[in-house]
């Protein structure tokens, strides 16, 4: 037997309603906020991710799935969605369109990580990117969208954490102070952080290893090196979140793992997920479009991990969403089987979710399958019913039965269901 690859999961039919509920909520809220769907390729040239994410990040150094095309071009399965969206924005000259470009996307991403709960090698994200607006209100808008989606799904224990990364010049001033401090305490850092001291020192602040967190607790803070312009921008973001009543907490450790962020960075965490508790995260990335060869374009966005959201989604949300319960059609006998097939098609054309198990040959077998399929109602059509010109609609919970004329199945069922 050939098994699936470690860290790559099958999404079975029993899990699909959970995912569909999440996707429908995300689409609904994205539409309300004026975002439009974009679909980008699953793989791109490797240079795109090395230049955008940062050559010294963990993603580029350790986690990307990279392979050679037949012509020798280095290609990479996308580890995130922002770079591909920006590449499409540049390639199709979307900057020439005189309205802000606001996109959302769904799809699989790929990173070679140690598989664990909520973190897979093939994982799925919903993301949004808002390009063209340098105003703090654009930051507020995407943060509000993220918060509304997660809140709408009743995910437990949500916390929005936010930080100000300032401008590149601010971080250039701050970095030597941080590196000097980390060098003095280097022996107490984990192996990853010792490597990061030179390659990507801000990432040390975000390390979850207790010894590293203890060391960085007294490290110099980026907030002390921020320009007045960066401080003013962030103050306006926080004020706007207060206006729209989005609760938040400041987290000076929040730096994110991608090099392209500046100014606002944010993350929503949830209870019951352990160490990997981030559900959605993002920030402003004003320099990325220009880095990838496009015009100077301000931008802000976020991504949500669908696997982690699915783990957190309360069962009550699934039950409440499944209002379209299937109607089972039990057609049996020489004539009842034919009439059952006709009834199935008639009901489906009328908009019903109608199902049957064609292997079942007796009423008892049909009713057993209707229970297993969690059908609230079963339409029973045997040879005797065909002779009488009527079927029986059985409520599987109350066991109450109603006669339904075969010539008016849809109207009669609609009438009965409306009164149930």
N, C-alpha and C positions, 0 to 999 in steps of 0.2 A: 504493500500500500504506500502510495506517495503522499506524504504529509505536507502541510503548508509550512512556509518559512518561519523560523522563530521571529517573533516580534511583528508578524503580519497576521491580522485576524480576519476571519470570515464574519460578515455581518449577516446573521441568520434571520429568517422571517419573523421570529418571535421578538427580535430586537428592533426591527424596522419601524414599528409605530413610535417608539421612543425617539428615534432619530428624525422621523418625519415631523414630529411635533416641534422639535428644536428648529429644524430647517424652515418650517412654515412660520414660526414666530420670528425668526431672523429675517426672512423675506418680507414679512408684513411690516415690521418696524423699519427696515431699511427703506422700503417704499414710502413710508410716512415721512421719513427724513430726506427724501429726494435723492436717494442713491439708486444707481442703475447697474444691472448685472453685467459683468465682463467675464469671459472664459479664456483663460490663458493656458499655454502648453504645459504639459507635465515635465518636459525636460527642455533645457536651454543650454547655450554654450557656457562652459565652466567660468569663463572670464566674467560673465555677468554677476555671478554670486561672489566671486573673489573680490571684485571691485566694489560691490555694493555693501555686502555684509561685513567685509573686512578680513584681510588675509590672516590676521592674528587671532581671530575669534575661534572658539571651540568648534563652531559649526564648520568653518572652512578647513581648519587644521585636522579635525578628527572625524567629522560626522557625515560628510557629503558622499553620496553614491555617484561616483564619477567613472566614466568609461569612454573608450575611443570609438568614434564612428569609423566607418569603412574608409573614409578619406583621411583619417588621422586626426580629425577635429575632436577636441576634448569636450564631452557633453556631461551634464549633471542633472540628475533627477531633482526637481525643485525642493529645497529644504524649507522654503517659506514663500509667501505669495506676493510680497511687496515688490521685489526686484523685477519679476516678470510683468507686473502691472505697469511699473514705471517704464520698462523697456517698450511695452505696447503703446504707452502714452507718447513716448518720443517718436517711435517708428511711424506712427500714424498721424503725427503732427496735431495731436489733440490740443496743444497749447494755442493753436490758431482759432479755436472755437471760443467765442466771446462770453461764455458762461462757465462757472466753476465745473470742473470734471469730478464727479462723485461716483465711485464705483463700489460694488460689492462682489464677492466671489465665494464659491464653495469648492472644496476638492481635496484630494489626498496630497500630503507632503511626505518627504522621505528624509530620515536622518538615521545614521548608524549609531544607535544608542543601546545601552543595556536595557532590555525590555523590563518594564515594571508596570504597576497599576497606573493607568492614565498616561503612560509614556510608551509609545510603540515605534517601530522602525518605519512602518507606514501608518500615518495618523492623518486626521482630517481637520480642516479648519474652515471657519467662516471668517472672512476678513473684509474690511472696508478701507478705502483710500480716498481722501479728499484732497484734490490738487488745485492750486491756484489762489488760495486765500491765506494771507499772512496775519489775519486778525485773530486774537484770542477766542473770539466767538466760534471759530471753526474748531478749535480744540474742545471747547465746551460742547459743541454739537456732537462730535464723535464720542466723547465720554458719556454724554447723556444717552446716546443711542445704545452704547454698550450696556449701560446700567439698566435701561428700560427692557432690553431683551432678556437679560439675566433675571431681573425682578419679575417680569411677566411669567417666567417659567417657575417661579417660587423656589429657586435654588436656595439651600439653607446657608445661613451664616456668611452672607456676602459682605466683603470689606473692600472699599476702593482706596488704594494707596497711591500717592502722587508725589512727584519730586521734580525739581528744576535742575536740568543738566547744563543750563546756560548755553553760550555759544562756543564754537571751537576755540576762540581766543581765550575764553574764560577757563576752559579745561587745560589749555596749554600753560596757563599761569599756575593752575592748581596741581598739575601732574607732578612736577618736580618735588613739591612739598610732600605729596603722598608717597612718592617713591623713596624719598629720603627716610621717611618714618618707617615704611615697610622694610627697608634694608636693615634698619636697626633691630627689627623683630623677625627677620627672615627665618631663623632657625625654628620658630614656633609655628610657622605656616605649613599647611598641607602641601603635598607635592605639586598639585595643580596651581596653587596660589604662588608658590615659589617661581614657577614658570611665568605666571602672569605679571609678576612685579616688573619685569622688563617689557614683556610683550603687550600687556593690556591691564595696567595696574588698577583701573577703576573696577574691574570685575572682581577684584579681591574683596571689595566692600559688600558684594552680593553673595559671597560664599556662605553655604549653610553649615559648614563644619564648625562645631562649637569653639574649638581653639582659635580658629581664624576670626570668628565673630567677636570673641573676647579681646583679641589683639586690636581689631579695627574699631572697637568701641571708643577708644581715645585718639583715633587717627584724626588728622586735619580734615575739616569738612569742606566740601565743594562750595557750600553756600557762602563761605567766607571769601571766596575768590570771584564771586559773580559780579558782573558789571551792573550798573544801575539800570541799564536798558533791559537786561535779562530779568532783574528783580521786578521791575515794573510790569513786564509782560506776564510774569507768573502771578503776580498779585491780581491782575485783571482776570486771569483764568479762574483763580480761586473765588473771586467775587462773583463771577458768572455762575459758578457751580452753586454758590449760596443762593443766587437769584432763582435758579431752576430747582432748588431743593434736592441736590444730589449730595449725599453725605460723603465725606472723605477724611483720610488721615494722612499726615505728612510722613514720608519715610525717606530719610537722607541716604539710606543704603540702596535705594532703588535706582539701578544704573542700566539695566537691560543688557542683553548679550550681543547686540548688534551695533556696529560702529556708526551707523548713519543717523542716530537720534540726536536731537538738540532741544533745548528748552524743555517743554512739557514731556514728561514720561509718566506712565501710569500702569497700574496692574490691579485686577480684581481677583481677590482670593476667596476661597469658600471653605467652610468647615467640613470635616470628615474626609479630607483628602490626604492627610499626612504631610510629609515634607514637600511633595510636589503639589502644592495647593493652589497654584495660579490657574484660573479658568480662562481669563482673557487679559490681554495686555497690548500696549502700543505707545505711541508718542508722536512728536513732531519730527520731521526729517527734511528740513528746508534745503539741504545741499545735495540730496541724492540725485535728483533729476539732472542737475548740472554735472555731477560726477560721472554719470553715465552718458554724457554727450548731448544732453538737451539744454534748453534755455533755463535760466535761473527761475525756479518754481517752488514756492512754499508748499508744504504738504504735511498732512497728519493722518494717522490711521490706527487701526488695531486689528488683532486676530483673536479668535476664540477657538479653543480646543474642543471639538465635538465629542471626543471620547470621554473627556472629563465631565462635560456637561451631562452626558448620558448617564454616567455613574451617579451623579448627584440628583437627577430628576426624580422627584417624588412619584411614587406609584399612583397616587391620587390624581396627578396631572394626566397620566396616561388614561386612566379609567374615564375621567371627565371628557377627554378628547375623543374617545371612541364612541361617539354617538351614532355613527353609521354601522350599527351592528348587522351582521349578515342575516339574510333570510334564507332558510334552507328549503329546498324543493325536493320532496320525497316522491319520486315517480317510480312505480313498480308495477309489474305485470305487463302483458303484451301491449295493451292499449294505454295503460297508465304511464309507461315509460315514454311513449311518444308524446302524450299530453304534457308530461313533466318537462320534456325538452322544450316544447313550445312555450310553456309557462316561464321557464328560466329565461329564455330570450326576450319574451315580452316584458318581464320585470326589469331586466338589465337595460332594455331600451327606454324604459320609463324612469331610469335613474336609481333603481334599487341595487344594493350589493347582494346579489343572489348566488348561492353556491349549492353544490350537490356532490355526492360521492357515487360515481357511476358503477362502482364495484358492489354496492349494496343492492341486494335483490329482494329483501323483505322489509316490511314496515319497521320491525324491531331493529334491524341493522341500520336503517336510515335514521331512526330516532337516536340511536347510540352515537352515530357520527355527528348529528346536529348538536348534541350535548358537548361532544369533544371540540367542535368548532365554535362553541360558545354562541350559538344562534339563539336569539330570543324567541323567534317564531319559526314554525315549520309548516309549509304548505304540503298537505298530504293528498296525493292523486294516485289511486289504484284503479283497477279495472271497474270496480263497482262505482267509484266516483265518476268515471267517464260515462257510464251508462246513465247515471242520474243527472249528468251535466253540471256537477258541482264538485268542488274540492273542499277540504277541511283545513282551516288555519288554526294551528295549535299554539297556544302560548306555552312555551317550554318551562316557564317559571310557575305560573298559576295552574297550568294544565287545562285551562278553559279553552273550549273549541268553538269555532264559528263556521257556518257553511258559507262558501264563496262560489258564486256562479262562474263557470269556466269561461263564459262569454264576457265577463266584466271583472276579471281578476284584479287588475291594477286599481280601478276605481274603488272596488270593495275593500281591498287591503288598505288603501290610503285612508278610507273612511274609518276602518277599525283601528288603525294605528294612531290616527288623530285623537281617538277617544281613549287610548290605552294609557 
